[in-house]
């Protein structure tokens, strides 16, 4: 690991300003992803800004009936929150499916969103994307939480170094690789995530199904976050198939017709290799299982 300097930020504004002022600076909270990358010298920040002392660890109701989740809320606490379990079950299920209990105790909401993509060239795993790929990159985004947030139409709140705040739809937060696969999000240098907001609950049956090589501490080969209403309509987002959580709203009109009808639109334009072509039928079979489970619970 290369040497670096360190400071503790006293406010969100101070943290954002320090990150913009210092070239090569990175925010650190739980450190479950960043420290791994630093040990491998994939990430070599010159300066770390500790944001753990900021008052961003609360889960609060919003005026419109949703929830505002602070950037520093730990994954364990978020998954266990009574309101999340009751109204946003797909999020609880996705969080519990991620990593291990020890890591969830440290990992934060913002850090989970900012996990780096994985591929054999970059991070020594067997993950390859089949959707939204480019000639420069076929890596997949590893977050389970982000897939559930995409199904829930969440938004990401940030603070920019100039002191202005903005809200970014989760659909727009992560970027496809194009010719700049090293740029995973639309955040500008020094921009600090302060919260994630969930809209008013939509009801329905919430299911998160993760297919992986082993039962614990493994990234998704394919995952499905689904919210299914009693009439068979709903929402579907995929993990393990793209550089970002994958959702095609136009495909969801086909949900009452079954998984095959949905995936014909959801997987349109897929580009496979001989090593990852299995993901297309795996998506359809996993979604079929999810829809059958939802129908049985309705």
N, C-alpha and C positions, 0 to 999 in steps of 0.2 A: 504494500500500500504506500502511495506517495504521500509526502508531508502536506499538511494543510493548516490554515488558521481557523479559529473558531470564535463565535460570539453568541450570546443569548439575546434575542430580541425582546424588547419590553412592550411592544405594541405591533399590531398588523402593519400600520403605516411605516414604522421603523424597520420592520423586516423587509418590506417591499423596497424601500429606499436603499437599504444596505445591499440587497441583492442586485439592484440596478447599478449601484455605484461600484461594486467590486466585480471585476471580470472573473468568470469561472466560479461564481458563487452558486451554492445550492442550499435549499431549505432542507432541514432534517427534523423529523418528528420521531416516529417509531423506528425508522431506519431499516425495516425488514427487507427492503429491496435495494436501497441505495448502498448500504454497507456491503452487501454481497457484491455489487458491481464495483465498488471501490477496491475490495480485496482482489478481484480479478483484473483490476486496472482497466476495466471497460469504462467506468466513470472515474475521472481524476479531478474532482473539484479543488480549486485553490483555496476556497473558503467555505465553511459550513455555518449556516445561520440556524440556530436552535429555536424552533417556534413552540416548543412544548409549554412554555410559560404563558402563552397567549390565552385569553378567555374565549376559546373557540371549541369547547368540549360539551356543549349543551344540545339537547334535542327539545325543540320548542314548537308549539302549535302556531300556525300562520293564520292571519285574519280570514283567508278564504277556505279554511278547513283542512289545509295540508300540514306538512311538517317541515321545519327547518333544522337540518342536521349540521352541527358544527364540524368544521374541517378536522378537528382533533378528536372527535368521538371515536373511541376504539371499536373495532369490528365486533368484539364480543358484546360490548354494551349496546351497540346498535341492534344486533340480532336479538338480544334479550328484551329490548324495550317493549312494553305491553302494547303500545299503540302501533308499533311496527309489526309485531306479531299478529295483531288483530286485523289491521287494515291494509298492510303491505306485505302479506305473507311470502310473496315471491322473493322479496328482498331478504327476509330472515333466512329462507331456505338457501339462497345463493351464498350468503355470508357463511353459513354453517358448512357449506360444501367446500369452502376455500381453505387451503393450507391446513394448519393444525391448530389446536386450542392455544398452544403457547404463542404462535405467531398472531392469531386473532386477538390475543390479549394486548399485543403491542401495536399492531397495524392500525392505521388511522383511515378515516373516510377519504381525505384528500390523497394520502399516499397510495391507497388502493387504486384510485383513478389514474395515478401517474406511474404505475408499473410499466416497465419497458417491455416491448414486444419480445417474443422468443423465436429463435430459429437455430438450426445447427451451427451456422456460421457465427452467430452473435452470442448465443447463450447456451450452447451445447445441450439442446433438447431435440425432440423429434416433432416439433410443431410446424406445420406448413399451412398457409392460407389457401383457400380455393376461390374466394370472392374478394373483389376490390384490389387484386394484386397488380403489380407492375413488373417490368423487367428488372427493376432495381431491388425488389423485395417481395418475399412471399411469407413473411413472419406473421404470427397471430398475436393478438392482444390477450394477455393471460387472466384478466380480472373476471371473476364471477359476479361480483357486486355490480360492476358496470353494465353487465348484460341485463340484470334485473332493473337497474335504473333506466335503461333504454326502453324497456317494456312499460315502465311507469311514467314515461315522459318527464323525467326529472330535469332540473336546471342546476347549473354550477355558478355560484356567486364568487366573484373575485375582487381583489383590490389591486389596482395598478400602481406603479411607482410614483406617478404624479398625484396620487391620492384619490383618483376617481374610481368608482365601483362599476362593475358591469355584471350582467347575468347572461350566461351562455346555455342554450339548450343542449342537453346531453347528446342529441343527434348531431350537433355541430362541434362538439368539444374535441373528439378524437379525429385525426386526419388519416386518410388513406395515404399510402407511401409515395406514390408518384415517383419523381426522381430525387426526393428528399426523405428517404425512409427514417433518417435519424430524428426527424421532427414529428413527434407523435401527437401533439395537441396544438390548439390554436393559441395557447398562452404566449404572451410576449415576455421577453427577458425581465425577470424581477416580479412578474405578476403572481400574486399569492392567492390560492384558493382559501376562501373564508367559510363557505358553507355549501351544502347541497340542499335544494328545496324539492319537496315532493308535492304534487298537486293534490286536490281533494281526492279521497279514495274512490275507486270505480267499482268496487265490489267484485263479485265473480269468484271462481275457483282459481287459486294461485298455485302454480307448480313450477319447480325448477328441477330439471333432470340433467345430470352431469354424467357423461360417459368418459371414463378415464382408464388408464392402465392398471391402477391399483386403487384401493378404497380410500386412502388418505394421502395427503401431501403430494398430489399429482394434478397437473393442469389438464384442462378439458381437451379431449380429442374432439368432442362435439358437446355443446350444452344447449338446452332449450329453456328459455324463460317464457312462460305462457300465463295469460290471464283469460279465462274462458267463462263467458256468461251462460246463463241457463238455456238461451236460444241457440247456443253453439257459436256465436260471434265472439270476438275477442282480439287479443294482441299476441304476437309472437316475436321474440328476439333470439338470436343465435350467438353463441360463443364458440371459440375454437376454430372458426372458419375464415376469419378476416383480421385485418390490422386494427379493427375497431369492432365494438358490438354491432351486430348486423340485424337490421330490421327494415323490411320493405312494407310499408303500410298498405300498399295496393294489393299485396298478397293476402291480407287478412280478411278481405271480403269472401275468400274461398274457404274459410275455416269450417262452415257448416257442411261443406262437401267432402271434407277429409284431408288427410295429410298430403296425399299425392297432388291434389289440386293446389294446395298452398305452396308446396315446394317447387312446383313448376314455375311459379313466379318468384318465389323467395330466392331460388338458386339460379335464376336466369343470368346468363353471362359468366357462369363459373368457369374457371380455368384450372384444370387439374394436371398433376404429374402422375406417373405410374405409382409413386409412393403414397400419394394422398387421394387417389380417385375413390377410395373406399368411403370418404367422408360424405359424398353425396347420398348414397343409399342409407348411410348411417343417420344422416339428418332426417330423412323421410321416416325411417323406422322409429327413431326416437320421438319424433313429433307424433306419429301415429299412436305410440304408447301413451304419450302425455294426453292426447285428446281422448283416448279411451278411458284413462284414469279420471279425467275431468267429467266425462259423461257419467261415469259410475258414481261420482260424488255429488252430481247435480240433483 
